[in-house]
Structure formats: structure tokens, C-alpha cells
Amino acid sequence: MLTGKTAIVTGAAGDLGNAMARQLAERGAHVVMWDIVPRAEAAEAIERVQAHDAAVAYAEVDVRERIAVDAAIADMPQVDIVCSNAGIVEAQPFLELSQANWQNHLDINLTGCFNVCQSAARRMVADGTKGRIILTSSWVAQIPWPEITAYTVSKAGVNMLVKQMARELAAHGILVNAVAPGIVDAGLAGRQLREEPQYAARVAKVIPLGAPGTPEEIASAVVYLASPQTNYMTGSILTLDGGCSLFQFDA
Ligand SMILES: NC(=O)c1ccc[n+]([C@@H]2O[C@H](COP(=O)([O-])OP(=O)(O)OC[C@H]3O[C@@H](n4cnc5c(N)ncnc54)[C@H](O)[C@@H]3O)[C@@H](O)[C@H]2O)c1
């Protein structure tokens, strides 16, 4: 289905990004994995993708560094699909929220997406590629989950970035959408579930479908957004949250 396409996945050494890279490779795409994790530490994540794309590439690219992002894109023979997925979360109650914590979330989660998506979009336009840009938002982009102000604000920015890019890039045939995962028992939330008892207690009360999601479920939605099945879809935020955002809860 994606044979002949080249896909960049940022944060591809992490849990959700690695599942995206694997599933895109399984559908025939050539995958270029980006992360700040040194290559040696990402060996297992690379091998998992290699099982489906023997030529998978890995580059240490910090999405905050625009010059590095532009250089990495210029190095690629073609860019068809971009998954702008790298992100962080570090909980701090609002009254204790440091300026450094705030800035770090905006730099990685929002400016990082701007850097990657604008650079890739410029390349797609220059090449005449009718590409796909898929961002990783979050169900909390619209819900003030406790103690993660910088994170929720950064993801709210991601949602508007999706819509703005979708509008301006439509004329070039470039489609821009996002997945909005709920609570996934892996990656950022997986660490919080293990390390923060108050988080685990809140989570137990808020998922109507009864359990956290999996990276594979989120990656399947990314494949859908990269596929011809979504040729008429742009500017959408596809929520996969087990129903979390459907009701008011006491967290
Ligand atoms: N896990 C969840 O429940 C959940 C829920 C909603 C949204 N998300 C989103 O999914 C995305 C992936 O998160 P995850 O849960 O797989 O976490 P993760 O920590 O497993 O993966 C994130 C990856 O991003 C990389 N990264 C961090 N800063 C970077 C930078 N400056 N440049 C390049 N790479 C960088 C990390 O090294 C890591 O490998 C994030 O955008 C996150 O906000 C996750």
C-alpha cells in the first residue's frame, strides 16, 4: 500500500514512534527514523523496523534544531510522509511550574513540529510531492488534565498548527492531519503510570473502555492517515482515547 514512499518518523526510538515506524515499514514504506537517542541505544528499536524495511535509516536529529532538521531533509532523496511525533511530558502543578519546564515543552512539542513540518512541506512543494503530514497530538489538547499545563498548551498549539497547515497546503495537494492518543500504557504515560501513584489513581477512573490503549492501536491510525483511504481528509484530529474525552470526570 505504501510501497515506493519514504516516511520520516520523529521520536522513532520511543514507544509510539517505533510502532508507527514498524507499521509504515510493514506496509512497504522506506522509513527514516529520527530521535535524539544515540544510535547505539536505539539498536533494538531500529532492529524492530529493520524486520520490515532492511534499508531503514536512523539519524540523531533534535527537532528543536532547525538547521539540523533542514540538513537531514535535504539529505533525503524524497519525502512523502512525515510523522511529527517526538514529544515530552514532565508534570508540575501550575503554581510550581518553572519557566524552563514551560519553555522545554513548547520548544520540543510545538516548535519541534513547526520545524519538521515546515521543512518537509517546503521540500514536498519543491518536488511536487502530494505528501502526507501526520502529527501526534493528545486527547488533553482540549482538556485541562491536572499538573501538565505546559504539555496541554503545547498540544493545543499542535491542533491549530494542523489546521493552519492543512488550509495553506491543500492547494499543493499536501494533506495534514493528527492522531490524538488517549492514555497509552507505554512511552510518556507508561512511565507516569509506573512512577506517579497519583497519576495511576486518576487514570483508573477516566477511561470508559476500561484500559489504556496500545502503541499499535495509535500506529494503525497513522497508517490510515498515510493511506489512499484518506485522500479526502485534511485538517482532522483523529482521537483514539477509549472515550476519555466524552465525559466529565473527577480526577
Ligand atoms: N504515551 C501516551 O499515553 C501518549 C498519549 C498522548 C500523546 N502522546 C504523544 O505521543 C508522542 C510519543 O510519545 P511516547 O509516549 O511514545 O513517548 P516516548 O518517550 O516513548 O517517545 C518520545 C520520543 O521522542 C524523543 N524526543 C524527545 N525530545 C526530542 C527532540 N528534541 N528531538 C527528537 N526526538 C526527541 C525521545 O527521545 C523519545 O524517544 C508524544 O508526542 C506524546 O506527547 C503519548
The ligand as an ORCA input file, in Angstrom:
! r2SCAN-3c Opt
* xyz 0 1
  N       2.085      7.628     25.794
  C       0.914      8.241     25.804
  O      -0.007      7.890     26.553
  C       0.644      9.423     24.900
  C      -0.645      9.984     24.909
  C      -0.922     11.055     24.089
  C       0.057     11.574     23.270
  N       1.311     11.021     23.272
  C       2.296     11.620     22.393
  O       2.955     10.600     21.646
  C       4.236     11.071     21.240
  C       5.265      9.983     21.514
  O       5.360      9.771     22.907
  P       5.631      8.343     23.580
  O       4.527      8.109     24.529
  O       5.959      7.321     22.548
  O       6.906      8.688     24.468
  P       8.419      8.182     24.366
  O       9.171      8.899     25.420
  O       8.475      6.684     24.355
  O       8.864      8.703     22.931
  C       9.170     10.054     22.676
  C      10.456     10.086     21.870
  O      10.727     11.462     21.499
  C      12.126     11.640     21.577
  N      12.467     13.061     21.715
  C      12.334     13.835     22.825
  N      12.820     15.061     22.575
  C      13.245     15.065     21.284
  C      13.835     16.047     20.462
  N      14.119     17.272     20.926
  N      14.147     15.713     19.181
  C      13.894     14.459     18.717
  N      13.344     13.479     19.459
  C      13.024     13.784     20.733
  C      12.537     10.842     22.811
  O      13.934     10.565     22.818
  C      11.668      9.602     22.686
  O      12.329      8.549     22.008
  C       4.476     12.373     22.002
  O       4.235     13.473     21.142
  C       3.429     12.339     23.094
  O       3.045     13.622     23.519
  C       1.623      9.960     24.071
*
